Amino acid sequence: MANAEHSGRRAADASGATADGTARARLHAARLGLWLIAALLAVRQVAAVLGTPRGERLTDLETWVGPDGVLHVSGSLYDSTRFTGTPFTGLVLKPLTRAAEQALGWGWTFGSLLLVAALGLIMARALPRPAGRRTALLAAPVAISLLMLSLPVRNALWLGQTSIVPVLLVLLGCFVVRDRLAAGVLIGLAAALQPTVLLFVALLWCTGRRRSAVTAGASFAAGTALAWAAMPHDSYTYWVHHLAGAGLGGEADELANQSLHGALLRLGLSGPPEIGLFLALGAVVAVLAVRRAVRYARDGQLLLAVAVTGCAAVAVSPTTWQHQLLWVLPAAVGRVGRRASDRYVWPVAVVLVATLPAKMLLPNMAALYPLRDNAILLAALAAATVLPFLPRTSPFYRAPVPARYARPVPARWKRVPLLPFLKRVTTRPNLLLELLLIRVTYAAYQRVRLAATGGTNSGGRSRAEEHGRQILDIERFLHLDIEHWANHAVVKVGWLRNFFDFYYESFHFVVPLSVLAVLYRRRPVDYRWARASLGFATLLALVGFWLYPLAPPRLMPDLGVIDTVHGVQDFSQPDYGTLTALTNQYAAMPSLHFGWSLWCGLVIAIVAPRRWMKALGLLHPLFTVSSIVATGNHWVLDAVGGAAVVCAGFGLSYLFMGPRAGSVPSSAAASAAAARAETADGPGGEPRSSQSASGSSSASGSVSGSGSSSGSGGDPSSAGEEPKERTRSG
């Protein structure tokens, strides 16, 4: 027995070592993949900058060092060009004019990339300790990749700006340089380049690094005084004219100015009232931000403290152009929310705001313009003043309230699911995060659809019409060419034409969003499965739009199909049908009008508890395919393509995530329940064979009921809902 126990322990140890080795190998493979992604993003940035014709790239840098650039002229820095830096910046760069001219292009771009890589490495090193093994290995490539994708870095590389340097100097002074005098000098130089960095002097003073704070203030004063002595006129222009609210390099009310001053000007305020309100709000933001930053620094979250202070610097500056907004991205390290499902909302929002244009974040509605035009400013203000970042002493900092998982359902194939970590959570995902991701996904869908025009308008039209003739030939061969007949038959009946026009224009978005809303509220497990299937189908459709632009029947000049929705069109126009300001009219194959409707019908048929509900859901794709053909907007084969991508979407969802919870056949579940009942012992130790029949019938009734109302519960928080949820989840 001892030998058996010893051999069993050795086998268990060997199994554990093997599992640990496999996990370590996967982690290193993931790290290598992330470093490869970071390298590819860096190469892409270099290619984007250097592949642009000279005169269109590094425009700000060339205005400094070109033949008539600011570093050559003897007059004012601000009268001759769009120079927006401090006088100290011009004083430092003037002696480097010739070297900067020689380094334009490759040297400057690669040097900026090295600075970005250094930023990412320092941020990864500055994460609160102790950090997990996975975080320690993956933080650096993830940080560098996000920096490469961010709008501030992309704009700095494109324009040839130096806005990366102050951020790097502050991070070096806070996290790398140990000598307090040297750290203070670095932060003082950063403040001389970007004056609102002076807020870090207050942070240093309040956190006990007073020697560094004094040195930083003295370094800033020395650099500013030196620039004032060398260029008094320019110093007066910057420190009096600019700080009084005038924009350098552009009007202060431009959308690119993401500061409180710019936002107030865009809201219609001006003159002394606006200046007074700006100063008052700026003072409040600065005080609140420094107090919060001090608290987080004492809590051991120094990177978050630096990010909060930087976000305040973004808000209180008279002008904060887009290439100066890098302080917002490090704020993603803050943890917000007690539940695991809420933990990703803030970092995802920061990454999206910092990497995507504002028009992709919010719909094009006049009521939302103030939010859309100030998206980055609002994120900076939230981080600096109101977001309740969790302290490290909170029990939820490292152990948030976990999500509840549905029991896995056995798959038919051995290697399904391919991604086991994509389990279906019974609790609802965060609504704000879901809405944000849906909006961004749809905006990306619109952009890709618009870009898939096949080249120029005329070239895209020619190619799309050629594909239209191919589709028509195939349909004639298959005897499916009913578009002309159906279109003219519907046109003759006024009420039928109006019905199909209304159905085509109204239900394409309303029904899918309604289905998702109902699933989110009543069936959270099915929501995740259905949402993933819809996403896969839409992604495959975008590939089809890109590879096969297709003119619909209404855009085929010789077919004679009447455009019932858009009215009579002029085919003589060279760009007819593209409507590039709105969408790509040649994105017809596959038809997402039919594809999304089929997805709705199938989801309703699967999860609806009543037969009439299932039938009503299946009517939607029937009406949709009739409307897209009758109005001349799609070919019959477009609907076939839409059905194909939807089926592929369900297949990919099954492949990556496994079968949906509750999809075990009722007969199999009933047999299993009966077998358990036969083998179970009663209270007195006697076999409960006499109860097997009733147990089987009750189990069968329970499972069949769950099959018709799968996922009917929301969050199974009450004790009475728990057994039902477990039965439903298999």
N, C-alpha and C positions, 0 to 999 in steps of 0.2 A: 504493500500500500504506500509506503514511503517513497519507493522508487517510482510508483505511478504518479504520486503527487509531485515529485521532483521533476519528472519528465513533462507533466502537464504544465508546471510553472515555466519550464524552459521553452516549451512550445508557445505559451502565451507571450513570454518575453520576446521570442523571435518574431511572432506575429505583430506585436506592438512596434518592434524595431523596424519591421518591413513597412508597416503603415506610416511610421514617422519618416522613414526615408522617402516613401512615395510623396508624402505631403511636402517634404523639403524640396524634392526635385520639381514638383509642380510650382512651388513658390519661386524657385530660381528661374524656371522657364517663363513664368509670368513677368518677373523682373527684367529678364532679357528682352521679352516682347515689348515691355513699356519703354525700355531704353531705345529700342529700335524705332518705336513710334516717335519718341522725342527727336531722334536723329532725322527721321523723315520730315518731321515738321520744320526742323531747322533748315534742311535742304530746300524745302518748299519756300520758306521765307527768303532765302538767298536767291532762288530762281525768280521769285515774284519781283524782288527789288531790282536785281541786275538784268532781268529780262525786259524791263521797261525802258523805252528809249530815253536817252539822256535829255534832260530838260523837263521830264515828267516825273522823275524819281529824285529822292533826296533834295527836294525843292528848297526846304528851309536851310539845309546845309549849304547849298550852292549860293543862296542869297547872302550867306556869310562870307564865303571864300571865293566866289566867282570874280571875274575881272572888275565888276562894279560892286562887289560885295561889301558888306558893312565893315569887314576887317581890313579892307584896303583904303576906304575913304577916311579923310581926316575930320569930317564933320560929325554930326550927331549920329548915334547908332539908330535912332528911331525915326529920323526924318527921311532917310534914303531907302530903307527896306522895311520888310515886315518882321524885323528882329523883335522878339518878345522876351528875351532873357533879361536877367539883371545886368546892371553895369559891370558887376564883378565877373559875370560870364564872358562879356566882351573883352574885358581886360585880360582874362586868362587865355582866351582863344586867339587874341591878336598876334602874339609871338609865334603861334603855331600855324599861321595862315599857310605858309608854303608847304609845310608837312601835311596839313589837312587837304590841300589841293592834290597832293600826290597820293593821299590815302583815300580819296573819294572812290566810292564804289566798293570794290572787294575789301580793302582794308577797313573802311569804316563799318561796313555791314558785318564782317566777321568779328570785328572788335565788339560791336553791339551784341552779337550773339553770345560771345564769351561773357559779357556782363549779365545777360539774361540767365545763362547757365549758372553763373556764380550766385545770382539771386535765388534760383531754385534750390541749389545746394545748401545755402544758408538757411532758407526757410525750412527745409527738411530737417536740418540739424537743430533748429530752434523749437521744434515741437515739444510740448510738455513731456517730461520724463516721470516715470518710466514709460517707454513706448513698447508696444508689442513687436514681436519679430517681424510680422507681416508689414506693419507700419514702417519699421526701420528700413526694411529692404525696398519698399515700393514708394516711399514718400518722395524721394528725390526725382525719379523719372516722371512721376505724376505731376509734381510741382513745375518742372521744366516744361512739360507738355502743355499744361494749362497756361503758363506764361507765354509760350509761343503762340497759342491760339487767341490770347486776350487782345482786345481792341487797342488798349494803350501801347502794348509792345509792337503790334503790327503797324500802328500809326507812327510810332517813334522810328521804326526801321524804315518805313516808307518815306517819311519826311526828312530823316537825318537829324532827329532831335536828340537832345542830351538828357531827356527827362528820366531816363533809367538811372543816371548817375546819383542824384540825391537819395533815391530809395536805397541804392546799394551802399552809399556812405553811411546812412543811418543804421542799416542792418549790420554792417561791419563794426560800427561803434558800439552797438548793443550786444552783439553775440559773438564776435570773433576776437576783436582786440581786447586784451586783458588790461593793459595799462590805461588808467582812467584819464590821464592827460591826453594820450593819443586818441582815445575814444571821443573825448570832448572836442578835439580839433577836427575829427572827421565829421561829427554832427554839426559843428559850427560852419565848416565848409559847405555842407549840404544846405544849411540855412542861407548862406550867402548866395547859393544858386537858386534856391526856392524858399523865399522868406517865411512862409507859413510853417516851415519845419521848426521854427523857433518854439512851437508848442512842445517839442521834445525836451527843451530845456526845463520846462515846468515839470515834465514827467520825471526827468533825471533828479531834479531837486526834491520832489515829493517822495521818491523811492530811496532816498538816502545817498544817491551818487552826486553829492553837491559839488565835489571837486570837478567832476566831468561837466556838470551844468555850468559852473563858472567858466571853465575853459571853453565850452561851446559858445557861450555868450560872448566871451572875449574874442574868439576866432571870428565869429560873425561880424562883430564890430570892427575888427581890424581889416577884414576883407572889404567890408562896405566902405570904410573910411579911405582905404587905398584906392578903391574905384572912384570915390567922390573926388579925391585929390587929383587923380589922373583925368577924369571926365566929369567935371562939375555940371555941365549942361545936361548931359545924359542922366546923371544921377538925380538931378532935379526933376527931369521929365518922368523918371520911373517912380521915385519915392513921393512925389507930390501929385503929378498929373495922373499917373496910373493908379495909385492907391486912393485917389479921390473918386475912382469909379470908372475911368475911361479904359477901354480895352486896347491892348497892344496886339497887333496882328489881326485885328478884326473887331467888329462892334461887340460891345459887352453883352448885348442881348441875343447873340447868335446861339443856336441850339448846341453848338460845340462847347460853349462855356457852361459847364456843369457845376456852377457855384450858386450860393444863395443869392448873390448879387444878380447873376444872369437870370435866375428863376423869377426874381421879383420884377425885373425889367420886362420879362416875357409876359408876366401877368398884368402889365399895363401901368405899374407904378413908375414914377420918375421924379427927379429933382430932390430937394432936401428931405421930403418925407421918406422917399425910398432909401436914401443914404442912412438916415437915422434908424429906420427899421432894420436895415441890413446890419448896421453896427450892433444894435441891440440883440438881434437874433444870433449874430456871430459870437457875441460875448457869452450868451447862454449856452450855445453849442460847445464852445471851447471849454467853459467851466465844467459842464456835465461830462464831456468826453475825458478831460484830464482826471476828474475824480473817478470815473469808471476805469480808466486805464491804470490808475494807481492801485485800485482794488484788485484788478486782474493780475497786475505785476506781482503784488504781494501774495497772491494765490498760487504763483508759480506758472502763470500763463503769460509769459513776457511777450511772445509773438502776438498774441491777441491784444495785449496792451499797446504794442507798437502799431498794430493795424487800426485800433480804435482811434489812437492819436492821429494817425495819417488820414483817416476818414474825416476827422474834424478839420484837418488842414485843407482837405479838398473843399469842404463847405465854406470855410471862412475866407478863402482867398478871393480877391476881387474878380479874377478870371482864372478858371481852371479848365484849360483846353483838354481835349480828349486824350492826348498823349501823356497828360500829367495825372491820370486817374488810376495809376497802378496800385495805390494804397488800398483800394477796395478789395482786391483779390485776396490778400492774406487774411482778411476778416472771415473767410470761409472756415478757418480752423476753430472758430467758436462753436460750442455745442448748445443747441437750443432744443428744448422739449424733453419731457420725461419718458415718452413712449418711443420705442424703436421705430415705429412707422412715421413719427414726426421728425426724427433726427436728421433726415436727409433734405428737409425742405429748405433750410437756410443755405447750406453749401451749394445745392443745385441752383437756387435763385441767384446767388452771387456769381457762380460760374456763367450762367446764362446771361445775366446783365453785363458781365465783363467781356463776354466773347461774341454776343450777337447784337445786330442792330436793333434799336428800340422798336422799330416797326414790326419786328418779328415777335415781340413780347406781348403786345396789346393790339386789339383790332383797330382798324382805321375808322374810329368813331370820334366825332368832335368832342363828346363829353369826356373822352379818355385822353385827349391831347395833353392836358397838364401832367398827367401821370406818365405818358409815353415820352414827352419831351424832357422830363427830368428824372428818368428811371435810375440812372447811375447816382445822381445826387440824392434821391430818396433812399437808395440802398446805403449810401455813405452816412446819411443822417440817422437811419435806423441803427446801424452798427455803432455809431458814436454816442447815441443818446438813449435809446429805448429798448433795444433787444435784450431780453433777460438771459444772457449767456450763463450757463451753469458753472458754479465754482467747483473746484476739484474736491472740495469737502462734501459736496452733495452725493448722496447714495446713488443718484441716477446718472452721475457723470460717466462712470465706467460700466454701470449695469442698468440700462434703461429698462422700462417695463417691456418685457418681451412680447412679440406678436404670437398669436396662437395659430398653430398649423393644423390644417386638415390632415387626416390620416391618409397616407398614400394608397393609391389604387394599383393593384398589380397590372403591369403592362404585358402585351402579347409577346414582345420581343425582348431579348436579354439586355440589350444596351440602351433601352428606352427607360427613363429620359436621358438624353445626352448631357444635360445640365441639371444634375440632381438638386443643386442649391436653389433652383427656381421652384420652391414649394409654394403651394397655394395657401395664403394666409386667410384664416377665417375672419379676423378683424378687418375692418375697412381700411384701405390706404388713406393717407392724408389727402383731403379734398383739394386743398390749395396746390399741392404738388401735382396732383392729377390734372387739374385745370391748366396749370402752367405748362406741363408736358404736352397736353393735347393742343394747346395754342401754338407752341413752338413747332410741334410735329406738323400741324396743318400749315403753318407759315413756310416751313421747309418744303412741304408738298407743293405749295403754290409756286415757290421759286424754282424748284426743279421742273415742274410742269411748264412754267413759262420759259425756262432755258432750253427745253427740248424742242427747239424749232427747226432743227436740221441745218443751222447756219444762218445765212441771211434770209430776209423775208421772202424774196423772190425765189431763192434756191430752196428754202424750206417748203414753199408752196408747190413748186414743181415736183419735189420728191414725194410730198404727201399725196398729190393728185396721182402720181404714178402708182403709189401703193393702193390708192383707192380703186384704180382700174384693176389691179391684181385681185383685190378682195371681190370686186364685182364679177370678174371672170370665174373665180372659185365658186361664188354663190350661184352663178348661172349653171355651172357644171353640176352642182349639188341640188339645183332647183330650189334655192332658198332666196332668190332675188325678188323679194316682195316689197321692198322699200317704196318704190314708185307707186305701186298699186295701193298700199296701205296709206301712204301720204295723201294721195288724191281722194281716196274714199273718205278719209276723215275730214278733209277740207270741205267737202260738200255738206257735212252735217255740222252746223254751227255750234250747238251745245257740246257735241263730242270733241270738236276741235278745242273749245275753251277748256273743257275738262282735262284733256291731255296736256295742253299748254300749262295749266295751273299745276297739274301733278308733276310735270317735269321741273318746273321752277321752284316748287315749294317743299317737296318732301325729301330732297336729296340729302340735306343736312339735318333736318328736324327729326326724322325717324331714327337714324343711327345714334344721335345724341340722346334722344329719349330712351332708347334701349339701354345705352350705357348708364344713364342716370338711374333707371329702375334697377338694373343689376347692381349698381354701386350701393343703392339703398337697401335692397331686399336680399340680394344674393352675392355677397362679396367674393366668395370662392369662384363662382361662375363669371364674375366681372373680370377677374384677372385672366382667366382662360379666354374669354371672348375678346377682351381688349388686345391680347397678344395676337390672336388670330386675325383681327382686323388690321393690326399694324403690319404683320407679315404680308397680307394681301395687298395693302397699299404700297408697300415697298416694292413688291414684284411688279405692280402696275406702273410705277415710276420707271422701272427698267424698261418696260414695254414702250412707254411714251418716248423714252430717249432713243431706243434702238429702231423703232418703227413708227415715225410720224405718219399719220394717216388722215386724209381729208374725209370728213363725214359726207353722207349723201347730199346734204344741203349746200356743201361747198364744192360739188362737182358740176362744173358749168354746163356740161352736155347731158346731164341726167334728167333735168327738168323737175327736180324735187323742190317743193315750196317750203321755204323756211317759215313755219307758222309761229315760232317764238320770237325771232329777231326781225321779222318783216322782210320786205324786198331789199335785196342787196345789189350792188353794182359790181359785176364780175370783171369790169375793165380796170379796176383799181389794182395796181401791182402788189399791194400788201393786203389785198382783200382776205378776210377770214382770219388773219393772225391776231388782231386785237391785242397787240403785245402789251398795251398799257394795262390790260386786265388779266388775260390768261392766254394760254396757247390753245387755239381752237383745233389744232391738229393732234391733240392728245386724245385720240378716240379709241385706240386699241391698246389694252383692253378697256371696256366700258366700266368705269367705277360707278357710274350711275346705277347700272344693273348689279355690279359686284357688291356694292354696299347694301343694296336692297336685298340681294340674296343672302348676304350675311345676316341681316336683320331677320329675314324669314326663317332661316335655319336656327338661329339662336332662340327665337320665340318658340319655334316648334319643339326644340329640345327641352327648354326649361319651363314653358307655360304649363300650369296645372290643369287646364281645361281644354277639351278638344276644340271647342269653338274659338278659343284663343289661338291655338295652333293653326287652325284653318285661316283665321283672320290675318295672322302673321304671314302665311304663305301667299295671301292675295297681294301683298305689297310688291314682291318681285314680279308677279304677273302683270300688275298695272304698270310697273316701271318699264318692263321690256316693251309693252305695248306703246307707252308714251315716247320712248326714245326712238322707236322705229317710225311711229306715225308722224312725229314732228320733224323727221329727217335729220336728227342729230346723231344717229348711230346706224351702223350696219347690223345685220343679224349676227354676223360672226364676231362683232364687237362684244355682244352679250355672251357669246360662247367663251371669248377670252376672259371676260369678267368672271364668269363661273369658274374658269380654270384657275385664276389666281386666288379666288376665295377658297376653293378646295385645297389648293396648295398651302394657303395660309393656315387652314385647320390642320393640315398634315404637318407643317413645320411646328405648330404649337404642340401637337402631340409628340413630335420627335424630340423637341427640346425640353418640354415640361411634363411629358407623360399624359396619361388620360385624365380627363376632368374628374373631380371627386364625385362619387355617387354614380359612376357609370357601370358598376358591376351589375350583370343581369340579375333580375329578381329571383329567378329559379336557382341560380348558383348560390346566392346569399341565403335563400330559404333552406337549401340542402345543407349548407354549412351550419346554419342555426339548428336544424334538426339533429345533425350529427353531434353537436355540442350538448344538446339536451339529452340525447340518449346516453352519453358517457358521463354526464354529471351525476353526482350523488345528492340525494335529498337531505333534509335536516337531520334525519335519524341515521344516516349512513346507508340507507337503502337506495338502490338505483331508481332513478325517476323515469323508468321506461313508460309507465302509464301516462306520464305527462308529456311524452315526446310529441304526440300528435298535436296537442293543444299548443305546445311551445312552437312547433313547426308552423302551425297556422298563424299564430300571433306574430312570429318572425316574418312570415311571408307577407302578412298584412302591413307590418311596419315597413318592410323594404319596398313593397309596391307603392305604399304611400309616399315614401321618400323619393321614389322614382318619378312620381308625378309632381312633387313639390320640392325638388332638390334645391337646397340652398335657400329655403324660405326664411330662415332666420337671419338676422343681422349679426351683431356681435353676441355670441352666446354667453352673455354675462350672468344671467340668472340661472339658478340651479335647475329650474324646470326645463330650460332650453338645452342644457348640456347633453342629455341622452339623445334628444332628437338630432342634435348636430353631429354627434358621433355616429349615429345610424346613417345619416345622410352622407357622411364623408367616407363611408365604407369601412 
